[in-house]
Amino acid sequence: MKILVLCTGNSCRSQMAHGFLQSFDPRLIVCSAGTKPADKVNPKAVEAMKEACIDISDHKPESVEKYLGEHWNYVITVCGGANESCPAFIGKVDHRLHIGFEDPSEAIGTPEFINSEFRRIRDEIGKRFRQLYDEELKPQLDEKNSEK
């Protein structure tokens, strides 16, 4: 099963979702991309995921253009509120989902507060994507395996 997670910068939320999905099941092929990819993954996102025992330090922001010609079982956008425009994906997609999250990289305050926002959003992403995996993705994967 192929899943593409999209956001604007592909440096934080989409990378966290990518990391979680990969950690749930080796049968998932997960990529993430953005319409305006950043130069690198946000170091605070890497740190927050490391605290959850998931290493995304080797991830690189990619342009959505790289994946336009491919078929995807799921394309999932993770941009947050109405002030943000989520990328649209033009390509062969079986299921399009939007699971929005606030952008922790926009948090303002003390270093402790900013770190707590990255952890909070990480935990929200982990919870929502675990639910998606348990309720929708895993049953499909298990069904495909039982057909073999």
N, C-alpha and C positions, 0 to 999 in steps of 0.2 A: 504494500500500500504506500503510495506516494503522497506526501503532504508538503505544501508550501505555506509558510507563515509570512505574512506581509505586514509591513509598517512603512513609515516614511523613511526614517534614517537607517533602519536595520542595525541599530547599535545597542538596543536595550531590551524592550519588551519582546520583540520578535525573536531575539537571540535567546532570551530566557525560556520562552515557549518552545523553541527549537531544542534547547538543552533538555527540558523536561520530557518532551515527547520521545527523544532519542533514548532517554534513560528508562522509559517505561517498557519498551519492547524492541528487540533487535530486528523484528520483522518490518518495522516502520522505516521508510526512507524519508528523511526529513531534511528540508532545505528552508532557508529564510532569505528574504530579500527586501529591498526598499526602492521607492521611486527616486529618492535622493539619498543614496547611501553615504553614511559618514565615513571618515577616514579609518576608524577603528571601532571596535566594540568598546562601549563605555566601561572603564576600569571598575567602577562601582558595581556594575552589573556582574562582571566577572567575579568580583569579591563576594557579592551576595550569593551567587550561585555556588561558589566554592564552599561557603558556609553550609549549603544544602547538599554538599558532597557531589556536586555536578560540575565538571570542568568544561567551561566554554572558552578558555583562554586561547585556543587555537582557531576559534571562529573568526571570520572576516566578513564585514558588511559587503553584500553583493547587490548588484542592480537587478531589478525585476526583469530587465531586458534579456538577461542570461537564460531565463526559464520560459520565455514566451512560446517557444516551439514545442514544448513538452506537454504530455497528458498528465493531469493531476487528479487523484481521487478526491482530495480536499485542498481548497485554498482558503486559508483562514486569515482574516485581517484582525489586528489587535490594537489599532489606534483607539484613542480614548474619546473625549468629548466632542461636541459639535464644532469646537474651534479648530479642530484638526481634520484634515481631509485624508481619508484612507485611500490607499491606492486601489485602482480598479485593475483587475487582471483579465486580459483578453487572451483567451486560449481555451483548450479543451479541458474542462473541469466538470467532474461529476457532482461535487457538492461545494457550495460557497457558504462560508460561515463568517459571522462577525462576532468576536468575543473581545469587547473593548476594555481597556485598562487606562488609568491615568499614567502620565509619563513621569516617572520618578526623577528623571534628569532635569525636570523643571522645578524641583523642590528648592526652596530658598530657606535658609536658616543656619543653625549651627551644624557643624559636621555630624554630630550625634543625630540630629533631626533628619538630615539628608540621608544618612545611613539607614535610619529607621524606615524612611519612605521606600528605599530600595528593597529592604526586607519585606515590608508590607505588600508591595506590589509583587515581589517574587512569590510570596506565599499565596496571594490571590491567583496569580498565573498558575502556580502549581496545583492549586485546588480545582480551578476551572478546567484545566487540561487533563487532570487525573479523572475528573468526572466525565469529560468527553471520551477519554480512552476507555474507561470502564463501561460506560453505557452505550457507546456507539462504535468505536474503533475495534476494540478487542472482540466483541461478538462477531463482527464481520471477518476479522482475521481467523478466528476459531472456526467459523463456518466454512471458509475457503479451505482450511486444513482438513476438515472432516470430509470434504468432497473429494479429496485426493485418494 
